[in-house]
Amino acid sequence: MNLRGGGLKLIRTIQNLTVPDPEFQTLIDRMKPIQVSDERLGDELLDVGINWEHFVASTNDKMIPGDPLHISDLTMQTKIDSLDEISEALVREINKRARGK
């Protein structure tokens, strides 16, 4: 992937993003007006991925047998799902920028 240094740009893929966790939604709403470089965008994706991994790893004991994508703690499940949606939005933005769109 070739992310150009490029100028500062809004993260277009989060502008209409709504996630189930209110705490993470607040963070998204705060990020909407901020313009970021390609490098900062990559850093944000890395941070979200690390947080997602932490939440998933800390809930192994709450996994629902036969349903490995869900846990019994609904609050934590909401956070995990929200981080997943955020990371997907950031990847879409990186791909758009890499294609020059």
FENZI-V740355 format. One record per helix or strand of 3 or more residues. SS is the DSSP state (@ for helix, = for strand). FROM is the first residue (numbers start at 1). LEN is the number of residues. If there is no record, write none. Layout:
<<SS/FROM/LEN> <SS/FROM/LEN>>
//
This chain:
<<@/12/3> <@/22/10> <@/38/20> <@/60/3> <=/67/5> <@/74/25>>
//
